[in-house]
Amino acid sequence: MNTQLPILESRNAGAHSGAAGKVAPDLTLDPRTYGRALSCVHCGLCLPACPTYTETGHEGDSPRGRIQLMRGLADGAISLTPTVQEHLDLCLDCRACETACPSGVVYHELIEETRMRFAHTQRAGMQSRLMRALFFQLLTRPFRLKLALLPARLLQKLGIYALLRRSGVFGILPAGLAKMEQMLPGNGQLWPRALPEITPPPNRARPSMTIGFLPGCVGGVMFSEVNRKAVELLAAGGAEVVVPARQTCCGAIHHHNGDHDSAMSRARRNIDAFIPVGGKQCDLIVTAIAGCGAMLREYDVLLRDDAEYAARAKVFASRVRDVSEALIQLPLPEPRFSVNATATYHDACHLAHAQKVTAAPRKLLARVPGLKLVALPESDMCCGAAGTYNLTQPEMATKLADRKLRHIASTRAAMCITGNVGCAMHIQSRAHAAGQTLRVMHPVEILHRGIFGGDAAESD
């Protein structure tokens, strides 16, 4: 059913230019952000690109419908009812609508600021407070996350954890926590080691550039081997790779969950770590995690009103690269080892839509002998991971993952390659739950196998 929302005309058209009128002050948007909403011409080209709209068929779950809701809230034309908030909360912030939009609407700024406004005006329930504590106090703090995972890792090594899963004991967990448990990779290290602070090029060669590497919080703990291989590849291409000790969480989880102050604090700290005033600066700032990379590229917008950091934030954002982009720039050794596998490639939203990176990973994979890459239908449609979305909206996240798995199955590929750890965990866990045999890997793992050898892929 396609339920059309009426176009909400502002009852206070001059509210954002200083004219008289009643506007709910707690939901008033920054005029620059509000202008994004005015750019929407309601053409509907975003509808087939929106994952939630394609699932529900409801206009309130589409980008243009949500823009009308957000305008209505900002203008005081509507109030924040549970139904309105449900439509806004269901948005993945995947930014596929921005790719489809002919008018250049920067939708993500609208949804992120709106969420920040109502996050500060509402009293959170017990479950919401628990999830925010998990996000801010655990997932974004690698030491705490490693400590929290240690019992589960020990049980995995002893073979007990798999028995507990089969027993159904985790079924008593709330939906969000059950989803978090389901996504835990089954072969992680007991205590992942930190990356070396400096990794020089091999054979003491003179570095062609200095690359600053951000491992990420969840990525640095759950996928530490991907980060290690990424650093080895960057160094093999002639770069000196530095992992500044002062760096911190990119701030994405805070930013997307309404805590902009914490996100800005982390942005300043990372700017100081990677491009210090009066110190050695990084030529490029690289990460192997699409979600982190998208956030790092937003530092110039996040800190645009910070007199001390605005100019440096622009410099920082201009130097951010996904690992695939950086590797394309470097003179890598030619892959000599075959990876005899048929695979398909899933475009992570925060890589394809937020960073506009789609060609580089495919070009790298095309260099690997033996690898057959099969096109994936709807390759850039969100899989439902979307940062912490799969924990806060597990029902929709599961539907989207199952849709993705059906398309993967149609390719007959036994391997799915994707450049984001959140996508990897979400797709892999749903495949396991559905009994579908599938191996999900990062492009870095495949390229590393092609250059250095090792068991990064199984033969068909």
C-alpha positions in Angstrom: 0.0 0.0 0.0 1.4 3.4 -1.0 0.1 5.8 1.6 0.8 9.4 0.5 1.6 12.0 3.1 0.1 15.5 2.3 2.7 18.1 1.4 3.3 20.0 4.6 3.2 23.8 3.9 5.0 25.8 6.6 2.7 27.7 8.8 5.7 29.9 9.6 7.5 30.5 6.3 9.6 33.3 7.8 10.5 31.6 11.0 14.0 30.8 9.8 14.6 34.3 8.6 13.6 36.1 11.8 9.9 36.7 10.9 7.3 36.5 13.7 5.7 33.2 14.3 5.6 30.3 16.7 8.2 27.6 16.2 9.0 24.9 18.7 12.5 26.0 19.8 13.7 22.6 20.7 13.1 21.3 17.2 14.2 24.3 15.2 16.9 23.3 12.7 20.0 25.3 11.8 19.0 27.5 8.8 21.7 25.8 6.6 20.3 22.4 7.4 16.7 23.6 7.0 17.7 24.8 3.5 18.4 21.2 2.6 14.7 20.4 3.1 13.7 23.3 0.8 15.7 21.8 -2.0 13.5 18.7 -2.2 11.1 19.0 -5.2 9.1 15.9 -4.2 9.9 14.2 -7.6 10.0 10.7 -6.1 13.2 9.5 -7.7 14.5 8.6 -4.3 11.7 6.2 -3.6 13.0 3.0 -5.3 16.5 3.7 -3.8 15.2 3.8 -0.2 15.4 0.4 1.5 12.6 1.1 4.0 10.2 2.4 1.4 10.8 -0.6 -0.8 9.9 -2.8 2.2 6.8 -0.9 3.6 5.5 1.1 0.6 4.6 3.9 3.1 5.4 7.4 2.1 6.3 8.2 5.7 9.2 5.7 5.3 10.5 7.4 2.2 13.1 10.2 2.0 10.7 12.8 0.7 8.1 11.8 3.3 10.6 12.1 6.1 11.7 15.5 4.8 8.1 16.7 5.0 7.9 15.4 8.6 11.2 17.1 9.5 10.0 20.3 8.0 6.7 20.0 9.9 8.6 19.5 13.2 10.9 22.4 12.5 8.0 24.7 11.5 5.8 23.7 14.4 3.2 22.4 12.0 3.2 19.0 13.6 4.3 17.6 16.9 6.7 14.7 17.6 4.1 11.9 18.1 5.2 8.3 18.5 4.1 7.6 14.8 6.2 10.5 13.5 9.2 9.4 15.5 8.8 5.8 14.3 9.0 6.9 10.7 12.2 8.9 11.4 13.8 6.2 13.6 13.2 3.6 10.8 15.5 5.6 8.5 18.9 3.8 8.0 20.7 7.0 7.1 22.2 5.0 4.2 22.3 8.0 1.9 21.1 6.1 -1.1 18.6 8.9 -1.6 21.4 11.4 -2.0 22.9 9.4 -4.8 19.4 9.2 -6.5 18.5 12.9 -5.9 18.7 15.2 -9.0 18.3 18.3 -6.7 21.3 17.6 -4.5 19.4 17.3 -1.3 21.9 16.5 1.5 19.5 14.4 3.4 21.8 13.0 6.0 22.3 16.4 7.6 18.6 16.8 8.0 18.0 13.4 9.7 21.0 13.6 11.9 20.3 17.1 13.2 16.6 16.3 13.7 17.5 13.2 15.7 19.9 15.3 17.8 17.1 17.8 18.6 14.5 15.3 19.8 17.1 13.2 21.6 17.7 16.3 23.8 14.0 16.9 24.4 12.8 13.4 25.3 13.2 11.2 28.4 14.7 7.9 27.2 13.2 4.6 28.4 15.1 1.9 30.1 15.9 -0.1 27.0 17.0 3.1 25.1 19.3 4.1 28.0 20.8 0.6 28.0 21.5 0.7 24.3 23.0 4.1 24.4 25.2 3.0 27.3 26.3 0.0 25.2 27.0 2.3 22.2 28.9 5.1 24.0 30.5 3.2 26.8 31.4 -0.1 25.2 31.3 -0.2 21.4 33.4 3.0 21.1 36.0 2.0 23.7 38.2 -0.8 22.4 39.8 -1.8 25.7 36.3 -2.2 27.3 35.0 -4.0 24.3 37.9 -6.5 24.3 37.4 -7.0 28.1 33.7 -7.6 27.6 34.3 -10.1 24.8 37.0 -12.1 26.6 34.6 -14.6 28.3 32.8 -15.3 25.1 36.1 -15.7 23.3 37.3 -18.2 25.9 34.1 -20.1 25.6 34.6 -20.2 21.8 38.1 -21.6 22.2 36.8 -24.3 24.5 34.0 -25.2 22.1 31.3 -24.3 24.7 29.9 -21.2 23.1 28.6 -23.1 20.0 26.8 -25.5 22.4 25.2 -22.5 24.2 24.0 -21.1 20.9 22.5 -24.4 19.8 20.7 -24.8 23.2 18.8 -21.6 22.5 19.8 -20.0 25.9 20.5 -16.7 24.2 16.8 -16.6 23.1 15.9 -14.9 26.4 17.9 -11.8 25.5 16.1 -8.6 24.4 16.0 -8.2 20.7 18.9 -5.7 20.5 21.2 -7.7 22.7 20.2 -11.0 20.9 21.2 -9.3 17.6 24.5 -8.2 19.1 25.2 -11.8 20.3 24.2 -13.2 16.9 26.7 -10.9 15.1 29.7 -12.0 17.2 32.2 -13.6 14.8 33.1 -17.1 15.7 36.9 -17.1 15.2 38.2 -13.9 16.9 41.3 -13.5 18.8 41.3 -13.7 22.6 43.0 -10.3 22.9 43.6 -8.6 19.6 47.0 -6.8 19.6 47.3 -3.2 18.8 48.8 -2.2 15.5 52.4 -1.0 15.6 52.6 2.8 15.8 55.0 2.9 12.8 55.2 0.4 9.9 57.9 1.4 7.4 58.1 0.2 3.8 60.0 -3.1 3.3 63.7 -3.2 2.7 64.2 0.2 4.4 63.0 1.9 1.2 62.4 5.7 1.4 58.7 6.2 2.0 56.7 7.7 -0.8 54.3 9.2 1.6 53.1 9.0 5.3 49.7 7.4 5.7 47.9 7.7 9.0 45.7 4.7 9.7 42.5 4.6 11.8 41.7 1.0 13.0 38.3 1.9 14.3 36.7 0.8 17.6 34.6 -2.3 16.7 36.7 -2.9 13.6 39.9 -2.7 15.6 38.6 -5.4 18.0 36.5 -7.7 15.8 38.5 -7.4 12.6 42.0 -6.7 13.8 43.4 -9.1 11.1 41.8 -7.0 8.3 43.5 -3.9 9.7 46.9 -5.7 10.0 46.7 -6.8 6.4 45.7 -3.3 5.3 48.7 -1.8 7.0 51.0 -4.5 5.4 49.6 -3.7 1.9 50.0 0.0 2.4 53.6 -0.4 3.5 54.2 -2.8 0.6 53.1 0.0 -1.7 55.9 2.2 -0.4 54.1 4.2 2.3 55.2 4.7 5.9 52.0 3.8 8.0 51.5 5.5 11.3 48.9 4.7 13.9 48.9 7.7 16.2 48.5 6.7 19.9 46.4 9.8 20.5 43.7 9.0 18.0 40.2 8.0 19.2 36.8 6.8 18.0 35.8 8.6 14.8 32.6 9.8 16.5 30.1 8.1 14.0 28.1 6.2 16.6 27.8 9.4 18.7 26.9 11.6 15.7 24.3 9.2 14.3 22.7 8.8 17.8 22.3 12.5 18.5 25.4 13.2 20.7 27.0 15.8 18.5 29.1 17.3 21.3 30.9 14.0 21.8 31.3 13.6 18.1 32.9 17.0 17.8 35.2 16.3 20.8 36.5 13.2 19.1 36.9 15.0 15.8 39.1 17.6 17.4 41.2 14.9 19.0 41.7 13.0 15.8 42.7 16.2 13.9 45.3 16.9 16.6 46.6 13.3 16.3 46.8 13.0 12.5 47.7 16.6 11.5 49.3 18.1 14.6 50.2 21.8 14.6 53.9 22.0 14.4 54.4 18.3 14.1 54.7 15.7 11.3 51.5 15.5 9.4 49.9 12.6 7.5 49.7 12.9 3.7 46.6 10.7 3.8 44.3 9.5 6.5 43.1 6.0 5.7 40.7 3.5 7.2 39.4 0.1 6.1 36.0 0.7 7.6 33.4 2.4 5.4 31.4 3.9 8.3 34.5 5.4 9.9 35.7 6.8 6.6 32.3 8.5 5.9 32.4 10.1 9.4 36.0 11.3 8.9 35.1 13.0 5.7 32.3 15.0 7.5 34.7 16.7 10.0 34.7 19.9 8.0 30.9 20.1 8.3 30.8 19.0 11.9 33.3 21.6 13.0 32.4 24.4 10.5 31.5 26.8 13.4 34.6 26.0 15.4 36.9 29.0 15.0 39.9 27.1 16.1 39.4 23.9 14.1 37.2 24.7 11.1 40.2 25.3 8.7 42.1 22.3 10.0 39.0 20.2 9.7 38.7 21.0 6.0 42.4 19.9 5.5 41.7 16.8 7.5 38.6 15.8 5.5 40.4 16.4 2.2 43.0 13.9 3.1 40.7 11.0 4.1 40.7 8.0 1.9 39.2 4.5 2.0 41.9 1.9 2.0 41.0 0.8 -1.5 41.5 4.4 -2.8 44.9 4.6 -1.1 46.0 1.2 -2.5 45.0 2.2 -6.0 47.4 5.2 -5.7 50.4 3.1 -4.6 52.7 1.0 -6.7 51.7 -2.3 -5.2 53.5 -5.6 -6.0 51.7 -7.5 -8.7 49.5 -10.3 -7.2 51.2 -13.7 -7.9 49.0 -16.1 -5.9 45.7 -17.3 -7.2 42.5 -17.0 -5.3 40.4 -19.6 -7.0 36.9 -18.5 -5.9 33.6 -17.1 -7.3 32.6 -14.1 -5.4 30.1 -11.2 -5.5 30.7 -7.7 -4.2 28.3 -5.7 -1.9 28.7 -2.0 -1.9 28.6 -0.7 1.7 26.3 2.3 1.8 28.9 4.5 3.6 31.4 3.7 0.9 29.2 3.9 -2.2 26.7 6.6 -1.2 28.6 8.6 1.4 32.1 8.5 0.0 31.2 7.8 -3.6 33.8 4.9 -3.8 32.7 2.1 -6.0 35.3 1.6 -8.7 38.5 1.3 -6.5 37.6 -2.0 -4.7 36.6 -3.6 -7.9 39.8 -2.6 -9.7 41.9 -4.1 -6.9 39.9 -7.3 -7.0 40.3 -7.5 -10.8 44.1 -7.8 -10.3 43.8 -11.0 -8.3 44.4 -14.1 -10.4 41.8 -16.8 -10.2 39.1 -14.6 -8.6 35.8 -14.5 -10.6 33.6 -11.6 -9.6 29.9 -11.9 -10.3 27.6 -8.9 -10.4 25.2 -8.6 -7.4 21.7 -7.4 -8.1 20.9 -4.3 -5.9 24.6 -4.3 -4.9 24.3 -0.8 -3.4 21.0 -1.4 -1.5 21.6 -1.3 2.3 21.9 -4.7 3.9 20.4 -3.4 7.2 23.5 -3.1 9.2 23.8 0.7 9.1 26.1 1.2 12.1 24.0 0.5 15.2 20.7 0.3 13.3 20.6 -3.5 13.3 20.6 -3.3 17.1 17.9 -0.6 17.5 15.7 -1.8 14.6 16.4 -5.6 14.4 13.1 -6.4 12.6 13.7 -4.1 9.6 17.5 -4.9 9.6 16.7 -8.6 9.4 14.3 -8.1 6.4 16.9 -6.2 4.6 19.6 -8.7 5.3 17.4 -11.5 4.1 16.7 -9.5 0.9 20.5 -9.1 0.4 21.0 -12.9 1.0 18.5 -13.8 -1.6 20.3 -11.7 -4.2 23.7 -13.2 -3.1 22.2 -16.7 -3.5 21.0 -15.8 -7.0 24.7 -15.2 -8.1 25.6 -18.7 -6.9 28.8 -17.2 -5.3 30.0 -18.8 -2.2 31.8 -15.6 -1.1 30.5 -12.0 -0.6 33.1 -9.3 -0.5 32.4 -6.0 1.2 34.4 -3.0 2.5 32.7 -2.5 5.9 32.9 -4.5 9.0 29.3 -3.8 10.0 28.0 -5.2 6.7 30.3 -8.2 7.1 29.1 -9.1 10.6 25.4 -8.5 9.7 25.4 -10.5 6.4 27.5 -13.3 7.9 25.3 -13.7 11.0 22.1 -13.7 9.0 23.5 -16.2 6.5 24.5 -18.5 9.5 21.1 -18.1 11.1 19.4 -19.0 7.8 21.6 -22.0 7.2 23.2 -20.4 4.1 26.8 -21.3 3.4 28.5 -18.1 2.7 31.9 -16.6 3.5 32.0 -12.8 3.9 35.4 -11.1 3.4 37.0 -7.7 3.0 38.7 -6.7 -0.3 41.9 -6.2 1.7 41.9 -9.9 2.7 41.6 -11.0 -1.0 44.3 -8.7 -2.2 46.6 -9.6 0.6 46.2 -13.3 -0.3 47.0 -12.5 -4.0 50.2 -10.6 -3.1 51.5 -12.5 0.0 49.8 -15.9 -0.3 48.1 -17.6 2.7 44.7 -19.0 3.2 42.4 -16.0 2.7 40.1 -17.8 0.4 38.8 -21.2 -0.3 38.8 -22.7 -3.8 35.5 -23.5 -5.4 
